[in-house]
Amino acid sequence: DYYDQELVRHVAEKTGFAERYIEETGEYSASKSRLAYAFSSVGSPEVMNGLSASDYLWTVQRKVILDLAEKGNCVIVGRCADYALASNPDCLSIFVHADMDDRIKRVSKREDVTESKAKDMIQKRDKQRSSYYNYYSNKKWGAAESYNICLDSSLLGIDGTAKAIEQLVELKENITDKKI
């Protein structure tokens, strides 16, 4: 099973938060502002147990990630899933990166924006993801030591990166089976 948008839906069901709010906050915000919490229109202090909206969302998201992994093999994109599943011996955490020029071209085409706008979008999103990941995982987003492996999709291409991931999973499963 593959969870990206589906994970957002699961978290929305558990929290009552709007999917759009989860998309915007659930991977890109590590705001701890009590003022932001006080003026948040989602959740209630009783439900959130005194946590900020961001912290509450992280707690529920982490639980959903653990529950999904418990059900069986799956791919979970982002949202500190590698950190949430760090104690799971079956977890294989992979960071996929690409050259900025390749990313700009891909985002420009996908979002139908200028390359300059695409670069701004990428830089903003990277900054938000990094802040969120670094805060909740106590690790460094994008640093090789934070993951089992890092792959460069500029070198391998999208299909080649997917194939490399498939081969890594097979290799890990074969090694794990031999240890038992």
Phi, psi and chi 1 to 4 in degrees:
 res  aa     phi    psi   chi1   chi2   chi3   chi4
   1 ASP       -  148.6  -66.8  -31.8      -      -
   2 TYR  -119.0  126.1  172.8   84.0      -      -
   3 TYR  -123.3  115.9  -61.6  100.2      -      -
   4 ASP  -137.5  -82.7 -170.6    2.3      -      -
   5 GLN   -65.4  -34.7  -86.6  -51.6  115.6      -
   6 GLU   -62.2  -36.0 -173.7   64.2   25.1      -
   7 LEU   -62.2  -41.0  180.0   65.0      -      -
   8 VAL   -58.5  -44.0  170.7      -      -      -
   9 ARG   -63.3  -42.5  -78.7 -170.0  -84.6  -67.5
  10 HIS   -60.5  -44.8  -77.7  -77.0      -      -
  11 VAL   -66.4  -39.0  173.2      -      -      -
  12 ALA   -60.6  -42.2      -      -      -      -
  13 GLU   -62.3  -40.3  -71.1  170.4   10.8      -
  14 LYS   -74.1  -32.5  -62.6  -92.3 -172.9 -159.8
  15 THR  -102.0  -26.4   62.7      -      -      -
  16 GLY    83.0    0.0      -      -      -      -
  17 PHE   -73.1  150.6  -70.7  173.6      -      -
  18 ALA   -67.8  144.2      -      -      -      -
  19 GLU   -57.4  -39.8  -72.0 -176.2   25.2      -
  20 ARG   -61.8  -40.8 -179.0  163.5  171.7   85.8
  21 TYR   -62.2  -43.0  176.2   79.8      -      -
  22 ILE   -64.8  -42.3  -66.0  166.4      -      -
  23 GLU   -59.1  -43.0  -72.7  172.3    1.8      -
  24 GLU   -78.8  -31.1  -66.8  172.5   -2.2      -
  25 THR  -103.9  -32.4  -54.6      -      -      -
  26 GLY   -70.1   -4.5      -      -      -      -
  27 GLU  -145.6   -7.9 -170.3  176.3   27.1      -
  28 TYR  -122.5    7.0  -52.0  120.0      -      -
  29 SER  -138.1  131.4  173.1      -      -      -
  30 ALA  -123.9   33.1      -      -      -      -
  31 SER   -66.5  129.2  172.1      -      -      -
  32 LYS  -111.1   13.3  -59.4  -64.0  134.5 -143.0
  33 SER   -64.5  121.2  167.6      -      -      -
  34 ARG   -66.4  -29.2  -71.4  -69.7  173.4 -162.6
  35 LEU   -64.8  -43.9 -174.5   61.0      -      -
  36 ALA   -61.4  -39.4      -      -      -      -
  37 TYR   -64.0  -43.8  166.4   69.6      -      -
  38 ALA   -62.1  -33.0      -      -      -      -
  39 PHE   -99.5    5.1  -70.6  103.2      -      -
  40 SER   -66.4  137.0  173.4      -      -      -
  41 SER   -94.1    2.2   62.3      -      -      -
  42 VAL  -109.1  150.3  -65.2      -      -      -
  43 GLY    67.5  177.7      -      -      -      -
  44 SER  -140.8  155.3   67.5      -      -      -
  45 PRO   -54.9  -34.8  -25.0   33.1      -      -
  46 GLU   -66.2  -41.9  -61.7   80.2   32.3      -
  47 VAL   -72.5  -39.1  173.2      -      -      -
  48 MET   -88.4    1.2  -64.6  179.6    2.0      -
  49 ASN    51.7   38.3  -64.2  -40.6      -      -
  50 GLY    79.2    3.3      -      -      -      -
  51 LEU   -82.2  154.9  -63.7  172.6      -      -
  52 SER   -65.9  161.9   69.8      -      -      -
  53 ALA   -58.3  -40.4      -      -      -      -
  54 SER   -63.7  -44.9  -64.6      -      -      -
  55 ASP   -67.6  -39.8  -73.8  -13.5      -      -
  56 TYR   -62.4  -45.2  176.3   69.2      -      -
  57 LEU   -61.1  -42.5 -175.4   56.2      -      -
  58 TRP   -60.7  -44.0  158.5 -113.0      -      -
  59 THR   -61.0  -47.0  -58.4      -      -      -
  60 VAL   -68.8  -42.6  172.9      -      -      -
  61 GLN   -60.3  -42.9 -164.8  166.4 -102.9      -
  62 ARG   -61.0  -44.1 -179.0 -179.8  174.3  -81.1
  63 LYS   -63.0  -41.9  173.7   80.6  169.3  100.0
  64 VAL   -63.2  -43.1  167.9      -      -      -
  65 ILE   -59.8  -46.8  -71.1  167.9      -      -
  66 LEU   -61.9  -42.0  -68.3  169.7      -      -
  67 ASP   -64.1  -42.4  -70.4  -12.4      -      -
  68 LEU   -64.9  -41.8  -67.5  172.7      -      -
  69 ALA   -66.6  -33.2      -      -      -      -
  70 GLU   -64.3  -31.0 -178.0   82.9   14.9      -
  71 LYS   -70.5  -25.5  -70.7  179.5 -178.7  177.1
  72 GLY   152.4 -173.2      -      -      -      -
  73 ASN   -57.9  137.6  -67.6  -22.1      -      -
  74 CYS  -161.3  164.3   60.6      -      -      -
  75 VAL  -115.3  125.7  173.6      -      -      -
  76 ILE  -120.8  123.3  -59.0  173.2      -      -
  77 VAL   -92.5  121.9  178.3      -      -      -
  78 GLY    64.8 -152.8      -      -      -      -
  79 ARG    58.3   31.1  -56.9 -175.1 -175.0  -78.8
  80 CYS    59.6   26.7  -60.7      -      -      -
  81 ALA   -59.7  -36.9      -      -      -      -
  82 ASP   -61.0  -38.6   64.0  -53.8      -      -
  83 TYR   -72.2  -44.4 -178.4   69.6      -      -
  84 ALA   -60.7  -32.6      -      -      -      -
  85 LEU  -102.4   15.6  -64.2  169.0      -      -
  86 ALA   -56.3  -32.9      -      -      -      -
  87 SER   -86.2   -2.4   64.2      -      -      -
  88 ASN   -85.4  114.4 -176.5  -32.0      -      -
  89 PRO   -65.3  -17.1   22.3  -29.9      -      -
  90 ASP   -86.6   -9.1  -65.3  -32.5      -      -
  91 CYS   -71.8  134.1  179.7      -      -      -
  92 LEU  -122.8  109.6  178.8   61.4      -      -
  93 SER   -96.8  128.7   62.9      -      -      -
  94 ILE  -129.1  132.5  -57.6  167.7      -      -
  95 PHE  -110.2  120.9 -174.3   83.5      -      -
  96 VAL  -103.4  127.0  178.7      -      -      -
  97 HIS  -130.6  169.1   60.9   95.1      -      -
  98 ALA  -152.4  161.1      -      -      -      -
  99 ASP   -60.6  146.1  -65.6  -24.0      -      -
 100 MET   -58.2  -41.9 -176.8   57.8   82.5      -
 101 ASP   -59.2  -42.2  -71.4  -18.2      -      -
 102 ASP   -65.2  -41.5  -70.9  -15.6      -      -
 103 ARG   -64.5  -42.1  -65.3  174.3   69.9 -162.0
 104 ILE   -60.6  -47.1  -70.1  169.4      -      -
 105 LYS   -61.6  -43.1  -71.7  174.4 -173.1  161.2
 106 ARG   -66.0  -45.2 -168.6  166.4   37.8 -112.6
 107 VAL   -69.6  -39.5  168.9      -      -      -
 108 SER   -58.7  -44.5  176.2      -      -      -
 109 LYS   -70.0  -47.8 -177.5  178.1  178.4 -178.5
 110 ARG   -63.5  -41.2 -176.0 -177.7   67.6 -136.6
 111 GLU   -94.5   -4.5  -59.3  -65.4  -34.2      -
 112 ASP    54.9   53.9 -167.0   27.0      -      -
 113 VAL  -129.5  166.4  -64.0      -      -      -
 114 THR   -66.5  160.8   65.4      -      -      -
 115 GLU   -63.9  -34.2  -71.3 -168.4   -2.4      -
 116 SER   -63.9  -44.8  174.8      -      -      -
 117 LYS   -65.0  -41.1  174.6   70.1  174.6  165.9
 118 ALA   -60.9  -43.2      -      -      -      -
 119 LYS   -61.7  -43.8 -176.9  176.6 -179.1 -179.1
 120 ASP   -61.0  -43.1  -70.6  -17.1      -      -
 121 MET   -61.9  -44.6  -69.0  167.5   64.2      -
 122 ILE   -63.1  -46.9  -68.6  165.4      -      -
 123 GLN   -63.3  -41.3  -71.1  173.6  -29.0      -
 124 LYS   -64.6  -47.5  179.8  179.9  178.0 -173.2
 125 ARG   -63.0  -42.5  175.4   81.2   30.4  108.9
 126 ASP   -60.7  -41.9  -77.4   -4.6      -      -
 127 LYS   -63.5  -43.5 -173.6  174.9 -179.5  179.8
 128 GLN   -65.8  -45.5  -68.5  169.5  -34.9      -
 129 ARG   -62.4  -44.4  -78.8 -176.7  174.6  150.8
 130 SER   -60.0  -47.4  176.0      -      -      -
 131 SER   -59.7  -47.4  174.6      -      -      -
 132 TYR   -62.2  -51.4 -179.3   85.8      -      -
 133 TYR   -62.4  -47.3 -176.7   86.1      -      -
 134 ASN   -61.2  -38.7  -63.8  -10.1      -      -
 135 TYR   -68.9  -51.9 -177.5   84.0      -      -
 136 TYR   -80.9  -24.3  -75.4  107.0      -      -
 137 SER  -100.5  -15.8   73.5      -      -      -
 138 ASN    58.7   24.5  -63.6  -46.8      -      -
 139 LYS  -123.0 -179.2  -60.8 -170.9  -41.7 -177.8
 140 LYS  -109.5  120.1 -174.2  167.2  173.2   37.0
 141 TRP   -60.5  128.8 -177.0   76.8      -      -
 142 GLY    86.5  -12.1      -      -      -      -
 143 ALA   -78.6  132.7      -      -      -      -
 144 ALA   -53.2  -37.9      -      -      -      -
 145 GLU   -69.8   -9.3   60.6  -88.4    9.8      -
 146 SER   -85.7   -7.9  -65.1      -      -      -
 147 TYR  -134.3  164.8  -50.4   92.1      -      -
 148 ASN   -70.1  -36.2  -64.9  124.9      -      -
 149 ILE  -157.6  149.8 -165.6  158.3      -      -
 150 CYS  -119.8  136.7  -63.2      -      -      -
 151 LEU  -123.2  140.6  -63.1  172.4      -      -
 152 ASP  -100.7  105.8 -175.8  -13.2      -      -
 153 SER   -72.5  -14.4   64.2      -      -      -
 154 SER   -69.6  -35.1  -68.1      -      -      -
 155 LEU   -78.7  -43.9  174.4   68.1      -      -
 156 LEU   -93.4  -18.5  -59.1  173.0      -      -
 157 GLY    78.1  167.4      -      -      -      -
 158 ILE   -65.1  -49.9  -59.6  -62.8      -      -
 159 ASP   -64.2  -40.4  -68.0  -21.1      -      -
 160 GLY   -64.9  -37.5      -      -      -      -
 161 THR   -65.7  -43.6  -59.4      -      -      -
 162 ALA   -61.3  -42.7      -      -      -      -
 163 LYS   -64.2  -41.9 -179.7  100.6  173.8  131.2
 164 ALA   -61.4  -40.6      -      -      -      -
 165 ILE   -64.9  -43.6  -68.1  169.5      -      -
 166 GLU   -57.9  -45.2  -74.1  176.1   29.2      -
 167 GLN   -66.0  -37.7  -69.0  173.1  -17.2      -
 168 LEU   -63.4  -42.7  -75.6  165.4      -      -
 169 VAL   -62.0  -46.5  168.8      -      -      -
 170 GLU   -60.5  -45.0  -72.0  174.1   18.0      -
 171 LEU   -61.6  -45.6 -179.1   61.5      -      -
 172 LYS   -62.8  -42.5 -175.4  177.1 -174.7  -49.5
 173 GLU   -62.8  -40.7  -73.8  174.7   -9.2      -
 174 ASN   -65.3  -40.3  -71.7  -23.3      -      -
 175 ILE   -67.8  -43.5  -69.4  170.1      -      -
 176 THR   -63.6  -42.5  -57.7      -      -      -
 177 ASP   -61.3  -36.5  -71.7  -14.9      -      -
 178 LYS   -73.7  -24.8  -71.5  178.8 -177.4  175.0
 179 LYS   -75.1  -24.1  -74.2 -177.6 -179.5  177.9
 180 ILE   -79.7      -  -64.7  174.7      -      -
